[in-house]
Amino acid sequence: MPDDKRVDQEWKDKVPQGAPAEQEPKKKPPLADKLVTAEAKFTFLISSLASQALINLGLIENPVSKKNEVDLEGAKFAIDLLQMLADKTRGNLSELEKRYLDGVLYDLRMRFVEASK
């Protein structure tokens, strides 16, 4: 398998560019003005998976149960997902993204070992 980075741009051509002139723009629901959507970044994805691992390690309160609960299988799954991302994106990350992902994986693995004792 080549290490060349392949970017699929075709889907962007299929997306309509702006609303047609005869349509009025849709009104936003009142809450939409207050909600902020995070920018889609690779580091945000890594942080999200790392947070899930930390919740499953019992180091962060579970937002659903409002308790610190240990689920080592869930933590292992989140760590394995991060490792899969590292493997699949090898050669396509910026140096900052690579260092961030490597650091997160190292930290989570050490915490997993500690929680497993």
C-alpha positions as CSV (number, residue, x, y, z in Angstrom):
1,M,0.0,0.0,0.0
2,P,1.5,3.4,-1.0
3,D,2.2,6.0,1.7
4,D,0.8,8.7,-0.6
5,K,-1.9,10.8,1.1
6,R,-5.2,10.6,-0.8
7,V,-7.8,13.3,-0.3
8,D,-11.3,12.8,-1.6
9,Q,-12.5,16.2,-2.8
10,E,-15.3,15.0,-5.1
11,W,-18.0,15.2,-2.5
12,K,-17.5,19.0,-2.2
13,D,-18.5,19.5,-5.8
14,K,-21.8,17.7,-5.2
15,V,-22.8,20.0,-2.3
16,P,-25.0,22.9,-3.3
17,Q,-23.2,26.2,-2.9
18,G,-25.5,28.6,-1.0
19,A,-29.3,28.8,-1.1
20,P,-31.1,29.4,-4.5
21,A,-32.1,33.0,-5.0
22,E,-35.9,32.1,-4.9
23,Q,-35.6,30.5,-1.5
24,E,-35.5,32.5,1.7
25,P,-32.9,31.5,4.2
26,K,-34.2,29.2,6.9
27,K,-34.6,30.8,10.3
28,K,-32.4,29.5,13.1
29,P,-34.0,28.0,16.2
30,P,-33.6,30.3,19.2
31,L,-31.0,28.0,20.8
32,A,-28.9,27.8,17.7
33,D,-27.5,31.3,18.4
34,K,-26.3,30.1,21.8
35,L,-24.7,26.8,20.7
36,V,-21.2,26.8,19.4
37,T,-20.0,23.9,17.3
38,A,-16.4,23.0,17.7
39,E,-14.2,23.2,14.7
40,A,-13.5,19.7,13.3
41,K,-9.8,19.1,14.0
42,F,-7.9,15.9,14.4
43,T,-6.7,16.9,17.9
44,F,-10.4,17.4,18.9
45,L,-11.1,13.8,17.9
46,I,-8.1,12.6,19.8
47,S,-9.2,14.6,22.9
48,S,-12.7,13.2,22.7
49,L,-11.5,9.6,22.6
50,A,-9.0,10.3,25.4
51,S,-11.8,11.8,27.5
52,Q,-13.8,8.6,27.0
53,A,-10.8,6.5,28.1
54,L,-10.3,8.7,31.2
55,I,-14.0,8.3,32.1
56,N,-13.7,4.6,31.8
57,L,-10.6,4.6,33.9
58,G,-12.6,6.3,36.6
59,L,-10.4,9.4,36.5
60,I,-13.2,11.7,35.2
61,E,-16.8,11.6,36.4
62,N,-19.2,9.9,34.1
63,P,-21.5,12.6,32.8
64,V,-24.5,10.3,32.7
65,S,-24.2,8.6,36.0
66,K,-22.5,11.5,37.8
67,K,-20.1,8.9,39.4
68,N,-16.5,7.9,38.9
69,E,-16.7,4.3,37.5
70,V,-14.0,2.0,36.3
71,D,-14.7,0.1,33.1
72,L,-11.3,-1.3,32.0
73,E,-12.8,-3.0,28.8
74,G,-14.2,0.4,27.8
75,A,-10.9,2.1,28.5
76,K,-9.0,-0.5,26.5
77,F,-11.4,0.0,23.6
78,A,-10.9,3.7,23.5
79,I,-7.1,3.3,23.7
80,D,-7.3,0.7,20.9
81,L,-9.2,3.1,18.8
82,L,-6.6,5.8,19.3
83,Q,-3.9,3.3,18.3
84,M,-5.8,2.3,15.2
85,L,-6.0,6.0,14.3
86,A,-2.3,6.4,14.8
87,D,-1.6,3.4,12.6
88,K,-4.0,4.4,9.8
89,T,-2.8,8.1,9.7
90,R,0.9,7.3,9.9
91,G,2.7,9.6,7.5
92,N,-0.3,11.9,7.1
93,L,-0.2,13.9,10.3
94,S,1.6,17.2,11.1
95,E,4.5,16.9,13.6
96,L,2.3,18.6,16.2
97,E,-0.6,16.1,15.6
98,K,1.8,13.1,15.8
99,R,3.4,14.3,19.0
100,Y,0.0,15.0,20.5
101,L,-1.4,11.6,19.6
102,D,1.8,9.8,20.8
103,G,1.7,11.6,24.1
104,V,-2.0,10.9,24.7
105,L,-1.4,7.2,23.9
106,Y,1.5,7.0,26.3
107,D,-0.3,8.8,29.1
108,L,-3.4,6.6,28.7
109,R,-1.4,3.4,28.6
110,M,0.4,4.3,31.8
111,R,-2.9,5.2,33.5
112,F,-4.5,1.9,32.3
113,V,-1.6,-0.1,33.8
114,E,-2.0,1.7,37.1
115,A,-5.8,1.2,37.1
116,S,-5.3,-2.5,36.3
117,K,-3.3,-3.2,39.5
